[in-house]
Amino acid sequence: MEELRKESGRLPSAVPSESAGDGRNGPAETLLAVLREHLSVQEIDLDSKFYALGGDSLIALRVINDARARGIPLSLRDLMVHQSVRGMLGAPSVIEASAGGGSQDDGGQARSAEPFSLLDPQDRPRIPEGVQDALPASALQIGMLYLCETSQDPLLYHSMDGWEVCARFDESGFRAALAELARRHPALRTAFDFGGLSVPAQLIWAEGLPELGIDRATGPEEAETLLREWCDQQLAEPIDWRVPPLARCHVVALPESFHVVLAVHHAVLDGWSLSRLAVELMALYAAERDGADAGLPALSEDVQHDFIAAERAAATSSAAAEHWFQQADAPALLFDEAKHQKTPDADGRVEFTLDTGLVRSLSGVARMLGVSVKSVALAAHVRALGTWTRRGHDIVTGVVFNTRPESAGSDLATGLFLNTLPLRFATVDDTWAGLIRAAADAENEGAPYQSYPQAQIVERLGRPPFDVTFNFMNFHAYRELDRLTSVPTRGWWRRGKPSFPFHVNVEISGTEGQVRIGYDPAFLARTSVEAYAATLRRALASLVANPVSPAAPPSPQNRGN
């Protein structure tokens, strides 16, 4: 139907045409204006594809919530499936609302989540004094903390973000900025109670300030030593998830600059959230120094509630259960069942960079095919897995989904809004373009069920649903730092250790990128992981050289064990 509309050049009769509005009441022009604003692209027409314009899952949330605020009841699925303005305005829900047959509400944004509303009323008297809200812990949070306790590995899910600020350190201004950051973000005041209430719960305390440590150095070498010593000491000490806050901050000050590290437990913050905190901390610090308003937007208090509510609904969905079972029901790719009994210790690392030319080419392929850069990178990963393991069919890899709810402001909220779910590729014997589209389709088909708890897939299968995971990151929140001219930053880095035995992370940062591969040396030899990395590099190069060629990197590598 979308193709027929495109050929006819007409929009559905229930929706006014682009010229019917002046930007205030014409749905097409309104939606075009929303896209131009959030994609920072002016040349957008009715048939321009969202992903081809550089869109991603975080920008998508901004687009749909801005569209709703302007009276267009767009859903995330409408945007992901249809992508163009013509297609989105032809979605049944939008047509119905435009014709007066539906409610042009904002997806529930108007209501406010009542504190404690997701807990059993009998729990209320048991909640400690000083807690301003409490709600059930998510399935992922429970799983993470369980593994931390059983493994007794202090590195597990202990995340760090670090950077250097090219300006003199103002201690009072930095302390004030950190205090305001904690006031703004409940995640920095969150801890867990797994015994005192009827369900494992996350407690949001009214007060809580990350501990701030300060060292002073006279030169770069001393600063690096102090920084490394602090990080090593923190990583050697488990974060007590029962006591807030689950975050620490450290500064190493030089005469004309200073280093900052934020250390947090992954159970309260995902990678995007950590990047948002870093950016906001710098914005607040710059405002303190300059005597100005940081200009940060107000935050919604409903996002975490909506996330837990969505997970509860997905957990009871038979359609979601069947979808993920079908995705996971294939022979294990790397490890036998015996190895799954051990909590992985994935402290091995293999890394390589993606230069500016390759990153630009990956984006070009994504634009040409109208998909996300994530889909392009995922296709290369899956084909590399097939070559590496000598398997041409039923390749299953875990893929990290962004599960932030469609609530207004969810792209700005901080918390743990992720889920790693299996995607199954029946074959990798296709052209690169075909495999890339298959990757995009697989993720889009799973999107309606992305809140389904991974633990329920494990329970049904009797084993983990995958032994390889893939995560794509493009933390464009860091671009906001460009406007903070009084506190320029550089040298950004990140450390973390998940519980997956073999995990592949592709991170784009500006015009360059990096691939970080983590693995458990008890499961895989370094030479084997290096063989996968080399295969992935060749796959990426082959893909951008000729997207319509057969998806076949050069000769298979020996996986070994």
C-alpha positions as CSV (number, residue, x, y, z in Angstrom):
1,M,0.0,0.0,0.0
2,E,2.8,2.4,0.8
3,E,4.4,1.9,-2.6
4,L,1.0,2.6,-4.3
5,R,0.6,5.8,-2.4
6,K,4.1,6.8,-3.4
7,E,3.5,6.2,-7.1
8,S,0.2,8.1,-7.0
9,G,1.8,11.0,-5.2
10,R,-1.3,11.3,-3.0
11,L,-1.7,11.0,0.7
12,P,-4.6,9.0,2.2
13,S,-7.8,10.9,1.9
14,A,-8.3,11.1,5.6
15,V,-5.0,13.1,6.0
16,P,-4.5,16.6,4.7
17,S,-1.8,17.0,2.1
18,E,1.5,18.8,2.8
19,S,0.2,22.0,1.4
20,A,-2.9,21.9,3.5
21,G,-1.2,23.1,6.6
22,D,1.0,26.0,7.5
23,G,3.2,24.1,10.0
24,R,0.6,24.6,12.7
25,N,-2.3,22.4,11.6
26,G,-1.2,20.5,8.5
27,P,-0.1,17.0,9.7
28,A,2.4,16.5,6.9
29,E,4.1,19.9,7.3
30,T,4.0,19.5,11.1
31,L,5.7,16.1,11.0
32,L,8.3,17.3,8.5
33,A,9.1,20.2,10.9
34,V,9.5,17.7,13.8
35,L,11.9,15.5,11.7
36,R,13.9,18.5,10.6
37,E,14.3,19.7,14.2
38,H,15.4,16.3,15.7
39,L,17.5,15.1,12.8
40,S,19.1,18.4,12.1
41,V,18.5,17.9,8.4
42,Q,16.6,20.5,6.4
43,E,16.2,18.6,3.1
44,I,13.4,16.2,4.0
45,D,10.4,15.4,1.8
46,L,7.4,13.2,2.2
47,D,9.3,10.1,1.1
48,S,12.6,10.6,3.0
49,K,13.4,7.6,5.2
50,F,14.0,8.2,8.9
51,Y,17.0,5.9,9.2
52,A,18.4,7.1,6.0
53,L,18.5,10.6,7.5
54,G,20.5,9.4,10.5
55,G,17.7,8.4,12.8
56,D,18.1,5.9,15.7
57,S,16.0,4.6,18.6
58,L,16.7,7.5,20.9
59,I,15.9,10.1,18.2
60,A,12.8,8.1,17.4
61,L,11.5,8.6,20.9
62,R,12.0,12.3,20.6
63,V,10.2,12.4,17.3
64,I,7.1,10.5,18.4
65,N,6.7,12.5,21.6
66,D,7.1,15.8,19.8
67,A,4.6,14.7,17.2
68,R,2.1,13.7,19.9
69,A,2.5,17.0,21.6
70,R,1.6,18.6,18.3
71,G,-1.5,16.5,17.9
72,I,-0.3,13.6,15.7
73,P,-0.8,10.3,17.6
74,L,2.3,8.6,16.3
75,S,3.6,5.3,17.8
76,L,7.2,4.0,17.8
77,R,6.2,1.1,15.6
78,D,4.6,3.5,13.1
79,L,7.9,5.3,12.8
80,M,10.0,2.2,12.7
81,V,7.9,0.4,10.1
82,H,6.9,3.2,7.8
83,Q,9.8,5.7,8.3
84,S,8.6,8.3,5.8
85,V,6.1,11.1,6.5
86,R,3.9,9.7,3.8
87,G,4.0,6.3,5.3
88,M,3.6,7.4,8.9
89,L,0.5,9.5,8.1
90,G,-0.9,6.5,6.3
91,A,-0.7,4.4,9.4
92,P,-4.1,3.2,10.5
93,S,-3.9,4.8,14.0
94,V,-3.0,8.2,12.5
95,I,-5.7,8.0,9.9
96,E,-8.3,7.0,12.5
97,A,-7.4,9.9,14.7
98,S,-7.3,12.4,11.9
99,A,-10.7,11.4,10.8
100,G,-12.1,11.9,14.3
101,G,-12.3,8.2,15.0
102,G,-9.6,8.1,17.6
103,S,-8.2,10.0,20.5
104,Q,-5.3,12.3,19.8
105,D,-3.8,11.8,23.2
106,D,-0.1,11.8,24.0
107,G,0.2,8.1,24.9
108,G,-0.5,8.6,28.5
109,Q,1.8,11.5,29.1
110,A,-0.8,13.6,30.9
111,R,-1.1,11.3,33.8
112,S,1.5,11.2,36.6
113,A,2.7,8.0,38.2
114,E,1.8,7.9,41.8
115,P,4.7,7.0,44.1
116,F,4.6,3.3,45.3
117,S,1.7,2.6,42.9
118,L,3.3,-0.5,41.4
119,L,3.8,-2.2,44.8
120,D,1.3,-4.2,46.8
121,P,-0.4,-1.8,49.4
122,Q,0.8,-4.2,52.1
123,D,4.4,-3.2,51.4
124,R,3.9,0.5,52.1
125,P,4.3,0.3,55.9
126,R,7.6,-1.7,55.4
127,I,9.2,1.0,53.2
128,P,12.0,2.8,55.1
129,E,11.7,6.4,56.1
130,G,13.4,8.6,53.6
131,V,12.3,6.7,50.5
132,Q,10.3,8.9,48.2
133,D,9.3,6.1,45.8
134,A,9.6,2.4,45.4
135,L,8.7,0.0,42.6
136,P,9.5,-3.6,41.5
137,A,13.0,-4.2,40.2
138,S,13.1,-5.2,36.6
139,A,13.9,-8.7,35.5
140,L,17.3,-7.5,34.2
141,Q,18.1,-5.8,37.4
142,I,17.3,-8.9,39.4
143,G,19.4,-11.1,37.1
144,M,22.4,-8.7,37.2
145,L,22.4,-8.5,41.0
146,Y,22.0,-12.3,41.3
147,L,25.0,-12.9,39.1
148,C,27.0,-10.3,41.1
149,E,26.3,-12.1,44.3
150,T,26.9,-15.6,43.1
151,S,30.1,-14.8,41.2
152,Q,31.6,-12.5,43.9
153,D,33.3,-10.7,41.0
154,P,33.7,-7.0,41.9
155,L,34.3,-6.1,38.3
156,L,31.0,-7.5,37.1
157,Y,28.6,-4.8,36.0
158,H,30.9,-2.1,37.5
159,S,30.8,0.6,34.8
160,M,33.1,3.7,34.6
161,D,33.0,6.7,32.3
162,G,36.1,9.0,32.3
163,W,37.2,12.2,30.6
164,E,39.5,15.2,30.9
165,V,38.3,18.8,31.3
166,C,40.7,21.4,29.8
167,A,40.0,24.1,32.4
168,R,41.0,24.8,36.0
169,F,39.2,22.8,38.7
170,D,36.7,24.7,40.8
171,E,35.9,22.4,43.7
172,S,32.9,24.3,45.1
173,G,31.4,24.6,41.7
174,F,31.9,20.9,40.9
175,R,30.4,19.8,44.2
176,A,27.3,22.0,43.6
177,A,27.0,20.6,40.0
178,L,27.2,17.0,41.4
179,A,24.6,17.7,44.0
180,E,22.2,19.1,41.4
181,L,22.8,16.1,39.2
182,A,21.8,13.8,42.0
183,R,18.7,15.9,42.7
184,R,17.6,15.7,39.0
185,H,18.2,12.0,38.5
186,P,16.5,9.4,40.8
187,A,18.8,6.7,39.4
188,L,21.6,8.3,41.4
189,R,19.6,7.9,44.6
190,T,18.4,4.3,43.9
191,A,19.3,1.1,45.8
192,F,17.6,-2.3,46.1
193,D,15.7,-4.3,48.7
194,F,15.4,-8.0,47.8
195,G,14.1,-9.3,51.2
196,G,12.0,-6.8,53.0
197,L,9.0,-6.4,50.6
198,S,6.7,-8.8,48.8
199,V,8.8,-8.5,45.6
200,P,12.4,-7.5,44.8
201,A,12.3,-3.7,44.8
202,Q,14.2,-0.7,43.8
203,L,14.0,2.1,46.4
204,I,14.4,5.7,45.3
205,W,15.7,7.8,48.3
206,A,14.9,11.4,48.7
207,E,18.5,12.2,49.5
208,G,21.7,10.7,48.1
209,L,24.9,12.2,46.8
210,P,27.6,10.2,45.0
211,E,30.8,10.2,47.1
212,L,33.3,12.6,45.6
213,G,37.0,12.0,46.0
214,I,39.7,14.5,44.9
215,D,43.4,14.0,44.3
216,R,45.7,16.7,43.1
217,A,48.7,16.2,40.8
218,T,51.5,18.4,39.6
219,G,51.9,16.8,36.2
220,P,50.3,14.5,33.6
221,E,52.2,11.4,34.7
222,E,51.3,11.7,38.3
223,A,47.7,12.4,37.3
224,E,47.6,9.2,35.2
225,T,49.0,7.2,38.1
226,L,46.5,8.6,40.6
227,L,43.6,8.0,38.2
228,R,44.7,4.4,37.6
229,E,45.2,3.7,41.3
230,W,41.7,5.0,42.1
231,C,40.0,3.1,39.4
232,D,41.8,-0.1,40.3
233,Q,40.9,0.3,44.0
234,Q,37.2,1.0,43.1
235,L,37.1,-2.0,40.8
236,A,38.5,-4.2,43.6
237,E,35.6,-3.3,45.9
238,P,32.1,-4.5,45.1
239,I,29.4,-1.8,45.0
240,D,26.9,-2.5,47.8
241,W,23.6,-2.5,45.9
242,R,21.6,-2.3,49.1
243,V,22.9,1.1,50.1
244,P,22.5,4.3,48.1
245,P,24.0,5.8,46.1
246,L,25.3,3.1,43.7
247,A,27.6,5.7,42.1
248,R,30.9,7.3,42.9
249,C,32.8,10.2,41.4
250,H,36.5,11.1,41.5
251,V,38.5,14.0,40.3
252,V,42.3,14.3,39.7
253,A,43.1,18.0,39.4
254,L,46.1,19.4,37.6
255,P,47.0,23.2,37.7
256,E,45.2,23.9,34.4
257,S,42.9,20.8,33.8
258,F,41.4,17.9,35.6
259,H,40.2,14.3,35.1
260,V,36.8,13.1,36.0
261,V,35.5,9.5,36.6
262,L,32.0,8.4,37.2
263,A,31.7,4.8,38.6
264,V,28.3,3.2,38.8
265,H,26.6,-0.1,39.1
266,H,25.1,-1.1,35.7
267,A,21.9,-2.2,37.5
268,V,20.9,1.4,37.9
269,L,22.3,2.9,34.7
270,D,22.7,1.9,31.1
271,G,25.3,3.3,28.7
272,W,23.1,6.0,27.3
273,S,22.2,7.1,30.8
274,L,25.8,7.3,31.8
275,S,26.6,9.5,28.8
276,R,23.7,11.8,29.7
277,L,24.9,12.1,33.3
278,A,28.4,13.0,32.1
279,V,27.0,15.7,29.7
280,E,24.7,17.1,32.3
281,L,27.4,17.2,35.0
282,M,29.6,19.3,32.6
283,A,26.6,21.5,31.7
284,L,25.9,22.1,35.4
285,Y,29.5,22.7,36.2
286,A,29.9,25.2,33.3
287,A,26.8,27.0,34.6
288,E,28.3,27.2,38.1
289,R,31.5,28.6,36.8
290,D,29.9,31.1,34.4
291,G,27.1,32.2,36.7
292,A,24.5,31.1,34.1
293,D,21.5,28.8,33.8
294,A,22.5,25.3,32.6
295,G,19.4,25.3,30.4
296,L,18.6,21.6,31.1
297,P,15.1,20.4,30.4
298,A,12.8,19.2,33.1
299,L,12.6,15.4,33.6
300,S,9.6,13.2,33.8
301,E,9.0,11.1,36.8
302,D,6.9,8.6,35.0
303,V,9.5,6.9,32.8
304,Q,10.6,4.2,35.2
305,H,7.1,3.3,36.2
306,D,6.1,3.0,32.5
307,F,9.1,0.8,31.8
308,I,8.2,-1.6,34.6
309,A,4.5,-1.6,33.5
310,A,5.6,-2.5,30.0
311,E,7.7,-5.3,31.2
312,R,4.9,-6.7,33.2
313,A,2.6,-6.6,30.3
314,A,5.1,-8.2,27.9
315,A,5.8,-11.0,30.5
316,T,2.2,-12.3,30.1
317,S,2.1,-12.0,26.3
318,S,1.8,-15.4,24.6
319,A,2.7,-13.7,21.3
320,A,5.9,-12.3,22.8
321,A,6.8,-15.7,24.3
322,E,6.3,-17.5,21.0
323,H,8.2,-14.9,19.0
324,W,11.3,-15.1,21.2
325,F,11.2,-18.9,21.5
326,Q,11.2,-19.2,17.7
327,Q,14.2,-16.8,17.5
328,A,16.2,-18.8,20.1
329,D,15.3,-22.4,19.2
330,A,18.4,-23.3,17.3
331,P,21.6,-25.2,18.2
332,A,24.1,-23.4,20.4
333,L,26.7,-21.5,18.3
334,L,29.8,-21.7,20.5
335,F,29.5,-23.5,23.8
336,D,28.0,-26.7,25.0
337,E,25.5,-26.9,27.9
338,A,28.2,-27.6,30.5
339,K,30.0,-24.3,29.9
340,H,26.7,-22.5,30.4
341,Q,26.7,-23.7,34.0
342,K,29.6,-21.4,34.9
343,T,29.2,-17.6,35.3
344,P,31.5,-16.2,32.6
345,D,34.6,-14.2,33.6
346,A,34.9,-12.2,30.4
347,D,37.9,-10.1,31.2
348,G,39.7,-10.8,27.9
349,R,39.7,-8.0,25.4
350,V,40.4,-7.6,21.6
351,E,39.8,-4.2,20.1
352,F,40.2,-2.3,16.8
353,T,39.3,1.1,15.5
354,L,36.9,2.2,12.7
355,D,38.5,5.1,10.9
356,T,36.6,8.1,9.6
357,G,36.4,6.7,6.0
358,L,34.8,3.4,7.2
359,V,32.4,5.1,9.5
360,R,31.3,7.5,6.7
361,S,30.9,4.6,4.3
362,L,28.8,2.6,6.8
363,S,26.5,5.6,7.2
364,G,26.4,5.9,3.4
365,V,25.3,2.2,3.0
366,A,22.6,2.8,5.7
367,R,21.3,5.8,3.9
368,M,21.2,4.0,0.6
369,L,19.2,1.1,2.0
370,G,17.0,3.2,4.4
371,V,18.1,1.4,7.5
372,S,20.1,2.2,10.7
373,V,23.8,2.0,10.9
374,K,23.2,-0.6,13.6
375,S,21.5,-2.9,11.1
376,V,24.6,-2.6,8.8
377,A,27.0,-3.4,11.6
378,L,24.8,-6.3,12.8
379,A,24.8,-7.8,9.3
380,A,28.6,-7.7,9.3
381,H,28.7,-9.3,12.7
382,V,26.3,-12.1,11.8
383,R,28.2,-12.9,8.6
384,A,31.5,-12.9,10.5
385,L,30.0,-15.3,13.0
386,G,28.9,-17.6,10.2
387,T,32.3,-17.6,8.6
388,W,34.2,-18.0,11.9
389,T,32.1,-20.9,13.1
390,R,31.7,-22.4,9.6
391,R,27.9,-22.3,9.9
392,G,25.8,-20.9,7.1
393,H,22.3,-21.2,8.7
394,D,20.5,-20.7,12.0
395,I,22.9,-18.1,13.4
396,V,21.6,-16.8,16.7
397,T,23.1,-13.8,18.4
398,G,21.9,-11.8,21.3
399,V,21.1,-8.2,20.3
400,V,20.8,-5.3,22.8
401,F,17.4,-3.6,22.4
402,N,16.7,-0.1,23.7
403,T,13.5,-0.6,25.8
404,R,12.8,2.9,26.9
405,P,9.0,3.4,27.0
406,E,7.3,5.8,24.6
407,S,6.7,8.2,27.5
408,A,7.4,11.9,27.0
409,G,11.0,12.6,28.0
410,S,12.1,9.0,28.1
411,D,15.2,9.8,26.0
412,L,16.4,12.1,28.8
413,A,15.7,9.8,31.7
414,T,18.4,7.8,33.3
415,G,18.1,4.2,34.4
416,L,18.5,0.7,33.0
417,F,16.4,0.6,29.9
418,L,17.9,-2.3,28.0
419,N,17.1,-5.9,27.1
420,T,19.3,-8.4,25.3
421,L,17.2,-10.8,23.1
422,P,17.9,-13.4,20.5
423,L,17.8,-12.7,16.7
424,R,17.9,-15.7,14.5
425,F,19.2,-15.6,10.9
426,A,18.0,-18.6,8.9
427,T,20.8,-18.0,6.4
428,V,23.8,-15.8,5.8
429,D,24.2,-16.7,2.2
430,D,22.8,-13.6,0.7
431,T,24.0,-10.3,-0.7
432,W,25.2,-7.7,1.8
433,A,22.1,-5.6,1.0
434,G,19.8,-8.6,1.6
435,L,21.5,-9.5,4.9
436,I,21.3,-5.9,6.1
437,R,17.6,-5.7,5.3
438,A,17.1,-9.1,7.1
439,A,18.9,-7.6,10.1
440,A,16.6,-4.5,10.0
441,D,13.5,-6.6,9.6
442,A,14.5,-9.0,12.5
443,E,14.9,-6.1,14.9
444,N,11.7,-4.4,13.7
445,E,9.7,-7.6,14.1
446,G,11.0,-8.0,17.6
447,A,10.4,-4.4,18.6
448,P,6.7,-4.9,19.8
449,Y,8.0,-7.6,22.2
450,Q,11.3,-6.0,23.3
451,S,10.2,-5.8,26.9
452,Y,9.8,-9.5,27.3
453,P,12.1,-10.8,30.1
454,Q,15.0,-12.8,28.8
455,A,14.8,-14.9,31.9
456,Q,11.5,-16.4,30.7
457,I,13.2,-17.5,27.4
458,V,15.9,-19.2,29.5
459,E,13.3,-21.0,31.6
460,R,11.4,-22.3,28.5
461,L,14.6,-23.4,26.7
462,G,16.3,-24.8,29.7
463,R,19.5,-22.9,28.7
464,P,20.7,-19.4,27.7
465,P,19.1,-18.4,24.3
466,F,22.5,-17.3,22.9
467,D,26.2,-17.4,23.7
468,V,27.2,-14.3,21.6
469,T,25.9,-10.8,22.1
470,F,26.0,-7.7,19.9
471,N,25.6,-4.1,21.1
472,F,25.7,-1.0,18.9
473,M,26.2,2.4,20.5
474,N,26.1,5.9,19.2
475,F,26.1,8.2,22.2
476,H,25.3,11.4,20.4
477,A,24.5,13.1,23.7
478,Y,28.2,13.9,23.7
479,R,27.7,16.3,20.9
480,E,26.0,18.6,23.4
481,L,29.4,19.2,24.9
482,D,30.4,21.3,21.9
483,R,28.4,24.3,23.2
484,L,30.2,24.2,26.6
485,T,33.1,26.3,25.4
486,S,34.2,27.3,29.0
487,V,34.8,23.6,29.9
488,P,36.1,21.8,26.8
489,T,36.5,18.1,27.2
490,R,38.7,15.4,25.6
491,G,40.0,11.8,26.1
492,W,36.7,10.1,26.8
493,W,36.9,6.5,27.8
494,R,34.6,3.8,29.2
495,R,35.1,0.5,31.1
496,G,32.7,-2.2,32.0
497,K,32.3,-6.0,32.3
498,P,29.1,-7.8,31.4
499,S,28.3,-11.4,32.2
500,F,28.2,-12.7,28.6
501,P,31.1,-15.1,27.6
502,F,31.5,-13.5,24.2
503,H,30.3,-10.0,23.5
504,V,30.8,-7.6,20.6
505,N,30.4,-3.9,21.0
506,V,30.4,-1.5,18.1
507,E,30.6,2.2,19.2
508,I,30.5,5.2,17.0
509,S,31.8,8.5,18.4
510,G,31.5,11.4,16.1
511,T,33.3,10.6,12.8
512,E,35.2,7.6,14.2
513,G,34.4,4.3,15.9
514,Q,35.7,1.3,17.8
515,V,34.9,-2.4,18.1
516,R,35.5,-3.9,21.5
517,I,35.2,-7.6,21.9
518,G,35.1,-9.2,25.4
519,Y,35.5,-12.9,26.0
520,D,36.1,-15.4,28.8
521,P,39.6,-16.9,28.3
522,A,38.5,-20.1,29.9
523,F,36.0,-20.6,27.1
524,L,37.9,-19.2,24.1
525,A,41.5,-18.8,23.2
526,R,42.7,-15.3,22.3
527,T,43.9,-16.4,18.9
528,S,40.4,-17.6,18.2
529,V,38.8,-14.3,19.2
530,E,41.4,-12.5,17.1
531,A,40.3,-14.6,14.1
532,Y,36.7,-13.5,14.6
533,A,37.9,-9.8,14.9
534,A,39.9,-10.1,11.6
535,T,36.9,-11.7,9.9
536,L,34.6,-8.9,11.1
537,R,37.0,-6.3,9.8
538,R,37.1,-7.9,6.4
539,A,33.3,-8.2,6.4
540,L,32.9,-4.5,7.1
541,A,35.4,-3.6,4.4
542,S,33.7,-6.0,1.9
543,L,30.2,-4.6,2.8
544,V,31.1,-0.9,2.1
545,A,33.1,-1.8,-1.0
546,N,30.1,-3.4,-2.8
547,P,26.8,-3.6,-0.8
548,V,25.1,-5.6,-3.6
549,S,27.8,-8.3,-3.7
550,P,27.5,-11.7,-2.0
551,A,28.0,-11.4,1.7
552,A,31.1,-13.5,2.0
553,P,34.3,-12.3,3.7
554,P,37.5,-14.1,2.6
555,S,38.4,-17.6,3.8
556,P,37.0,-19.0,7.1
557,Q,39.0,-18.8,10.2
558,N,39.5,-21.6,12.7
559,R,37.5,-20.9,15.8
560,G,39.2,-23.3,18.1
561,N,38.7,-23.5,21.9
